[in-house]
Amino acid sequence: MTTELVAADIGGTHARFSLAEVGEGRVLWLGEAVTLRTADYSGLAEAWRAFAEHLRRPLPTSAALAFAYPVENDLPKLTNMPWTIEARTLPDALGVDRHVIVNDFAAIGHAAATLDESQFLHIAGPDVALPASGVISIVGPGTGLGVGLVVRQDGHYHVIASEGGNVDFSPHDDLDDRLMSALRGRYGHVSAERVVSGPGLRDIYSVIADASPPFADDRELWRAAFGGSDPTAAAALERFCLCLGAFAGNIALAHGANALVLAGGLGLRLREHLSRSGFAERLVDKGEYRSILEQLPVQLIVHPEPGLYGAAAAFASRFAG
């Protein structure tokens, strides 16, 4: 028996929707994604209707919803975005009778646990497949900084979401110290997410240049960083990769991981830069634990919509297993 459903991945900047089909505990098919800007809609119900209008057909009555928020707290206000959502009223608002709600990085965890090996790109460490047992840490920078983990054992897996991106930023060298000082003066508490996220590149640039970036918005700054047209933007990108590596290594140690998966809205965009940056060296630079982290396979999810796929996989695990 198969089930058609709507998969949704609701992040700080974009809300992505697609149709999916699941059966026998797995995702059988994922349709083309439709991406909407969250700022253009008053809430999920309005965006949901826009997706239906785009398809020009009624939507299925099953849904898998991934949110950038710890879902056990009933989604009062989503992180990094203005929507307020009442989980108890969602079924009526969306017209669904079966649904799952997961944290956005729990969805990534389901994707990491169920995607084919062809959907991963080797970044660092041993070039081997993700292990069939043990802990897989997941780290992903985007509008925010997502963290989760997958525990595999005896052919089964369990996903654990977290808000690990909000742990304190940990400086590694003199430039990190300057960055910490500047951000503490600006924000008070300095989380890892303040640095290792899309908006963080602007602060990194400002500290390196001792001046505000000459770009209208973060999109232009990132474009200059990736393209190398601005030397300071390129230097900020290198520092971003270093900070991501240090953070990812910390998370892997904290989880006792035997593999690391990178994802997030910036993941694919960083694929060409991580391997030639200091990311891998900073990840393993943990003193006596270097030798342990050097054995850690680091893979990047290259599936174009891991949040949508993972949300559908979470539904399959719950209802179609």
C-alpha positions as CSV (number, residue, x, y, z in Angstrom):
1,M,0.0,0.0,0.0
2,T,1.3,3.4,-0.9
3,T,0.4,6.9,0.4
4,E,0.6,10.2,-1.4
5,L,1.4,13.2,0.8
6,V,2.7,16.7,0.9
7,A,6.2,17.2,2.2
8,A,7.1,20.6,3.5
9,D,10.5,22.0,4.7
10,I,9.9,25.3,6.5
11,G,13.1,27.3,7.1
12,G,14.0,30.8,8.0
13,T,14.1,32.1,4.5
14,H,12.2,29.7,2.3
15,A,9.3,27.2,2.6
16,R,9.7,24.3,0.2
17,F,6.8,22.0,-0.8
18,S,6.6,18.9,-2.9
19,L,4.4,15.9,-3.4
20,A,5.8,12.5,-2.3
21,E,4.8,8.9,-2.3
22,V,5.8,6.5,0.4
23,G,5.3,2.8,1.0
24,E,6.9,-0.2,2.8
25,G,8.6,2.2,5.2
26,R,10.5,4.2,2.6
27,V,10.2,7.0,0.2
28,L,9.2,5.8,-3.3
29,W,9.1,9.1,-5.1
30,L,9.6,12.8,-4.4
31,G,8.2,15.3,-6.8
32,E,9.6,18.6,-8.0
33,A,10.1,21.1,-5.2
34,V,8.2,24.4,-5.2
35,T,10.1,27.1,-3.2
36,L,8.3,30.1,-1.6
37,R,9.8,33.0,0.3
38,T,8.4,32.9,3.8
39,A,8.4,36.7,4.0
40,D,5.8,36.8,1.2
41,Y,3.2,34.9,3.2
42,S,1.4,35.6,6.5
43,G,1.7,32.0,7.6
44,L,1.8,28.3,6.7
45,A,-1.8,28.0,5.7
46,E,-1.5,30.8,3.1
47,A,1.7,29.2,1.7
48,W,0.0,25.8,1.6
49,R,-2.8,27.3,-0.5
50,A,-0.3,28.9,-2.8
51,F,1.3,25.4,-3.3
52,A,-2.1,24.0,-4.2
53,E,-2.7,26.8,-6.7
54,H,0.6,26.1,-8.2
55,L,-0.2,22.4,-8.8
56,R,-3.8,23.3,-9.9
57,R,-5.2,20.3,-8.0
58,P,-6.4,19.4,-4.5
59,L,-3.6,18.5,-2.1
60,P,-3.4,15.0,-0.4
61,T,-4.8,14.7,3.1
62,S,-1.5,13.4,4.5
63,A,1.5,15.6,5.3
64,A,5.1,15.6,6.5
65,L,6.2,18.9,8.0
66,A,9.7,19.9,8.9
67,F,10.2,23.1,10.9
68,A,13.2,25.1,12.0
69,Y,12.2,24.9,15.6
70,P,12.2,22.3,18.5
71,V,8.8,20.8,17.7
72,E,8.1,19.5,21.2
73,N,7.5,23.2,22.1
74,D,4.4,23.4,19.9
75,L,6.0,25.8,17.4
76,P,4.8,29.1,19.1
77,K,7.2,31.1,16.8
78,L,9.6,29.6,14.4
79,T,13.3,30.3,14.7
80,N,14.6,33.1,12.3
81,M,11.2,33.8,10.8
82,P,7.9,35.5,11.8
83,W,5.3,32.7,11.4
84,T,3.4,31.6,14.5
85,I,1.9,28.1,14.3
86,E,-0.4,26.2,16.6
87,A,0.4,22.5,16.1
88,R,-3.0,21.5,17.6
89,T,-4.9,23.4,14.9
90,L,-2.7,22.5,12.0
91,P,-4.7,19.5,10.7
92,D,-7.9,21.7,10.3
93,A,-5.9,24.6,8.9
94,L,-4.3,22.4,6.2
95,G,-7.1,19.9,5.7
96,V,-5.0,16.9,6.6
97,D,-6.0,13.8,8.6
98,R,-2.6,12.2,9.0
99,H,0.6,14.1,9.5
100,V,4.0,14.1,11.2
101,I,5.9,17.2,12.5
102,V,9.6,17.0,12.8
103,N,12.5,19.4,13.5
104,D,14.2,20.5,10.3
105,F,17.3,18.7,11.2
106,A,15.5,15.6,12.3
107,A,14.2,15.6,8.7
108,I,17.9,15.8,7.6
109,G,18.6,12.9,9.9
110,H,15.9,10.8,8.3
111,A,17.4,11.7,4.9
112,A,21.0,10.8,6.0
113,A,19.8,7.5,7.3
114,T,17.8,6.4,4.2
115,L,19.4,8.1,1.1
116,D,21.4,6.0,-1.3
117,E,25.2,6.3,-1.2
118,S,25.1,8.1,-4.5
119,Q,23.5,11.1,-2.7
120,F,26.7,11.8,-0.7
121,L,30.0,13.5,-1.6
122,H,33.2,12.7,0.3
123,I,34.6,15.8,1.9
124,A,37.2,14.7,4.5
125,G,38.5,11.7,6.4
126,P,38.3,8.1,5.0
127,D,36.4,7.9,1.7
128,V,34.0,5.2,2.9
129,A,30.2,4.8,3.1
130,L,28.4,5.9,6.2
131,P,28.6,3.2,8.9
132,A,25.8,0.7,9.3
133,S,25.9,1.0,13.1
134,G,26.8,3.8,15.5
135,V,26.3,7.5,15.7
136,I,26.3,9.9,12.7
137,S,26.5,13.6,13.6
138,I,24.7,16.0,11.3
139,V,25.7,19.7,11.0
140,G,24.3,22.2,8.5
141,P,24.7,25.9,8.1
142,G,21.9,27.9,6.4
143,T,19.8,30.8,7.7
144,G,20.7,29.3,11.1
145,L,22.9,26.4,12.2
146,G,21.3,23.0,12.4
147,V,22.6,20.0,14.4
148,G,21.2,16.5,14.8
149,L,22.3,12.9,15.0
150,V,21.3,9.5,13.8
151,V,21.9,6.3,15.8
152,R,22.0,3.1,13.7
153,Q,21.8,-0.4,15.2
154,D,20.7,-3.8,13.9
155,G,19.3,-2.5,10.7
156,H,17.2,0.2,12.3
157,Y,17.9,3.9,13.0
158,H,16.7,6.5,15.4
159,V,16.9,10.3,14.8
160,I,17.6,12.8,17.6
161,A,17.1,16.5,16.9
162,S,18.9,19.2,18.9
163,E,19.5,22.9,19.1
164,G,23.2,22.4,19.1
165,G,23.8,25.4,16.9
166,N,23.0,27.6,19.9
167,V,25.9,26.5,22.0
168,D,28.6,29.1,22.7
169,F,31.0,30.0,19.9
170,S,34.4,28.7,20.7
171,P,37.3,30.8,19.5
172,H,40.4,29.0,18.1
173,D,42.9,31.7,17.3
174,D,43.5,35.5,17.5
175,L,41.1,36.3,14.7
176,D,38.4,34.2,16.3
177,D,39.1,36.1,19.6
178,R,38.6,39.4,17.7
179,L,35.4,38.0,16.2
180,M,34.1,36.9,19.6
181,S,34.9,40.3,21.1
182,A,33.1,42.2,18.4
183,L,30.0,39.9,18.5
184,R,29.8,40.0,22.2
185,G,29.7,43.8,22.1
186,R,27.0,43.7,19.5
187,Y,24.8,40.8,20.6
188,G,25.7,39.8,24.2
189,H,25.6,36.0,24.0
190,V,27.6,34.7,21.1
191,S,26.4,31.3,19.8
192,A,28.1,29.2,17.2
193,E,25.1,30.1,14.9
194,R,26.1,33.8,15.1
195,V,29.3,32.9,13.1
196,V,28.5,29.7,11.2
197,S,25.4,30.7,9.3
198,G,24.4,32.8,6.3
199,P,24.2,36.1,8.2
200,G,27.5,35.3,10.0
201,L,29.6,36.1,6.9
202,R,28.8,39.8,7.2
203,D,30.1,39.9,10.8
204,I,33.2,38.0,9.8
205,Y,33.9,40.4,6.9
206,S,33.4,43.4,9.2
207,V,36.0,42.1,11.7
208,I,38.5,41.3,9.0
209,A,38.1,44.6,7.2
210,D,37.3,46.7,10.3
211,A,34.5,48.1,8.2
212,S,31.1,47.2,7.0
213,P,30.9,45.1,3.8
214,P,30.2,47.3,0.7
215,F,27.3,45.0,-0.4
216,A,23.6,45.7,-0.4
217,D,22.6,42.4,1.2
218,D,24.0,39.1,2.3
219,R,23.2,37.5,-1.0
220,E,25.6,39.9,-2.8
221,L,28.2,39.3,-0.1
222,W,28.0,35.5,-0.5
223,R,28.1,35.9,-4.3
224,A,31.3,37.9,-4.0
225,A,32.8,35.4,-1.6
226,F,32.1,32.4,-3.8
227,G,33.2,34.2,-6.9
228,G,36.4,35.6,-5.4
229,S,35.7,39.1,-6.8
230,D,36.3,40.7,-3.4
231,P,39.5,39.6,-1.5
232,T,38.0,40.4,1.9
233,A,34.8,38.4,1.1
234,A,37.0,35.5,0.0
235,A,38.9,35.7,3.3
236,A,35.7,35.8,5.2
237,L,34.5,32.7,3.4
238,E,37.8,30.9,4.4
239,R,37.3,31.9,8.0
240,F,33.7,30.7,7.8
241,C,34.9,27.3,6.6
242,L,37.5,27.2,9.4
243,C,34.8,28.0,12.0
244,L,32.5,25.4,10.5
245,G,35.3,22.8,10.7
246,A,36.0,23.6,14.4
247,F,32.3,23.4,15.3
248,A,31.7,20.2,13.4
249,G,34.7,18.6,15.2
250,N,33.3,19.7,18.6
251,I,29.9,18.2,17.7
252,A,31.4,14.9,16.6
253,L,33.3,14.6,19.8
254,A,30.3,15.5,21.9
255,H,28.1,12.9,20.1
256,G,30.8,10.2,20.2
257,A,30.2,10.0,16.4
258,N,31.8,7.6,14.0
259,A,30.7,9.7,10.9
260,L,29.7,13.2,10.1
261,V,27.2,14.5,7.5
262,L,27.1,18.1,6.3
263,A,23.9,19.5,5.0
264,G,22.0,22.8,5.4
265,G,21.0,25.5,3.0
266,L,24.7,26.4,2.4
267,G,25.9,22.9,2.2
268,L,25.8,22.4,-1.5
269,R,27.1,25.9,-2.2
270,L,30.1,25.2,-0.1
271,R,31.0,21.9,-1.8
272,E,33.7,23.3,-4.0
273,H,35.3,25.4,-1.2
274,L,35.4,23.0,1.8
275,S,37.9,20.6,0.2
276,R,40.4,23.4,-0.6
277,S,39.8,25.4,2.6
278,G,41.2,24.7,6.1
279,F,37.9,23.0,7.1
280,A,39.3,19.5,7.4
281,E,42.4,20.6,9.3
282,R,40.4,22.7,11.8
283,L,37.9,19.8,12.3
284,V,40.7,17.4,13.5
285,D,42.7,20.0,15.4
286,K,41.7,18.8,18.8
287,G,44.9,17.9,20.5
288,E,45.2,14.3,21.6
289,Y,41.9,13.6,19.9
290,R,43.2,14.4,16.4
291,S,43.9,10.7,15.7
292,I,40.3,9.8,16.5
293,L,38.8,12.6,14.3
294,E,41.1,11.8,11.4
295,Q,39.3,8.4,11.2
296,L,35.9,10.2,10.9
297,P,34.3,10.0,7.4
298,V,32.8,13.3,6.5
299,Q,30.2,13.3,3.8
300,L,28.1,16.1,2.2
301,I,24.5,15.4,1.2
302,V,24.1,16.3,-2.4
303,H,20.5,15.5,-2.8
304,P,18.9,18.8,-3.9
305,E,16.1,18.6,-1.3
306,P,17.2,16.6,1.7
307,G,14.7,18.3,4.0
308,L,11.7,17.3,1.9
309,Y,13.0,13.8,1.3
310,G,13.7,13.4,5.0
311,A,10.3,14.7,6.0
312,A,8.7,12.2,3.7
313,A,11.0,9.5,5.2
314,A,9.8,10.4,8.7
315,F,6.2,10.0,7.6
316,A,7.1,6.6,6.0
317,S,8.8,5.5,9.2
318,R,5.8,6.5,11.3
319,F,2.9,5.3,9.1
320,A,4.2,3.1,6.4
321,G,6.7,0.9,8.2
